[in-house]
Amino acid sequence: MNIPTLENNRVKLTLLDLSNYSNLESITKEKDLILYSPSDISTPEKLRDYVQVAVDGYYHKTTIPFIIYDKEKQTYAGSTRFGLINWKNKVLHIGWTWIGNNFQGTGLNANMKFLMLQYVFETLEFEKVEFRIDERNNKSRRAVEKLGATLEGILRQDTVMNDGFRRSTCCYGILKAEWPDIKTKIFSI
């Protein structure tokens, strides 16, 4: 699988792997960075395990993990990925996204999501992108809604969190047919 670098004047997304993940270790120390995720990246060992799972998925063609580089601040900002890739039905998820607090609200996420959506719809020619977000995570829900994603439903108590809490997951989607309109109306990048 040939993975391109997704890049514009603000952000550069390259393949996340065991050779570059240590660039993210300082960010993973931030409090509540992935509060609403069932993953754990709280120690260098747990971050390495998290990346290993992503790399394994990449080799099985079910994920494409990216490391995020903020070109404006000239430093690494976090991670995101395409996951649960269904090549037959041409549907995938964008998620596992976390960026440091200094990068939030700066436009970095919108630039990154634009590049990812453009690649999925225009290069891979997929039919749908899904986003799965903890029902309690209002900040991420608002961010995905700003991208033009539609709330399609809520999976009740479907994911067990690290503390044993059973979260409900909001399912959002963007269809390929919706992309041209979203591209021109939402993204003025």
VENPEZI-V643274 format. One record per residue. RES is the residue in one small letter. OMEGA is omega in radians with two decimals (999 if undefined). Layout:
BEGIN
res = (RES RES)
omega = (OMEGA OMEGA)
END
This chain:
BEGIN
res = (m n i p t l e n n r v k l t l l d l s n y s n l e s i t k e k d l i l y s p s d i s t p e k l r d y v q v a v d g y y h k t t i p f i i y d k e k q t y a g s t r f g l i n w k n k v l h i g w t w i g n n f q g t g l n a n m k f l m l q y v f e t l e f e k v e f r i d e r n n k s r r a v e k l g a t l e g i l r q d t v m n d g f r r s t c c y g i l k a e w p d i k t k i f s i)
omega = (-3.14 -3.08 3.13 2.93 3.07 -2.95 2.92 -3.07 -3.08 -2.98 3.08 3.11 3.09 -3.08 3.05 3.09 -3.07 3.12 -3.05 -3.04 -3.11 3.05 -3.09 -3.02 -3.12 -3.14 -3.07 3.09 -3.12 -3.10 3.04 -3.12 3.12 -3.12 -3.05 -3.14 3.04 3.11 3.11 3.12 -2.97 3.09 3.09 3.13 3.14 3.06 3.13 3.10 3.11 3.13 3.12 3.09 3.12 3.13 3.09 3.10 3.10 3.14 3.07 3.10 3.10 3.08 2.94 -3.11 -3.13 2.91 -3.04 3.08 3.10 -3.07 3.13 -3.13 3.13 3.10 3.10 -3.00 -3.09 -3.04 3.04 3.08 2.86 -3.13 -3.11 -3.08 3.10 -3.06 -3.11 -3.10 3.11 3.10 3.03 3.09 2.90 -3.12 -3.08 -3.05 2.99 3.08 -3.12 -3.10 -3.12 -3.09 -3.09 3.13 -3.10 -3.07 -3.14 -3.10 3.14 3.11 -3.13 -3.12 3.08 -3.13 -3.12 3.13 3.11 3.14 -3.11 -3.05 -3.01 -3.14 3.13 -3.11 3.07 -3.08 -3.05 2.99 3.11 3.05 3.09 -3.02 3.06 -3.12 -3.09 -3.02 -3.07 -3.13 3.13 3.12 3.12 -3.13 3.14 3.09 3.09 3.12 -3.13 3.13 -3.14 3.03 -3.07 3.14 3.13 3.06 -3.02 3.06 -3.03 -3.07 3.10 3.14 -3.11 -3.14 3.12 3.12 3.07 -3.10 2.96 -3.01 3.08 -3.13 3.11 3.11 2.98 3.12 3.12 -3.14 -3.14 -3.02 -3.12 3.13 3.12 -3.11 -3.09 -3.06 -3.04 -3.03 3.02 -3.06 999)
END
